[in-house]
């Protein structure tokens, strides 16, 4: 069981390393500022507060005086890009995405295996393992079908 925990920690480290590396190499940063950004933030805050209190509002408008700012970073990689990198032999460029994908699938499957061993009922562990295997099969199938 301790070996599974160590493997789970390694998979989680691979997931977060690959995720951060992919964002660093391929990410695009979008910075927005102004009163509109502050109003969006206030609307989201009011919606969360209303949800916590169990209220539903029919209409909501937030006013914001001042200057708000938001920074967003996102990265996207298609299956076609992954397959092209593999065919070219540029494994260094493929490594961050491979780390993220294998870390995600490994952590889901190993987390399910740990739940299977720890809990008295096998259902949550089996559901998590089947979710991980299904996700891996979708990913592999998507890469195979890519041009």
Secondary structure, DSSP 4 states (H G I P E B T S, - for coil): -HHHHHHHHHHHHHHHHHHHHHHHHH-EEEEEEEHHHHHHHHHHHHHHHHHHHT---S-------S-EEEEEEE----HHHHHHHHHHT-HHHHHHHHHHHHHHHHHHHHHHHHHHHHSSSSHHHHHHHHHHHHHHHHHHHHHHH--
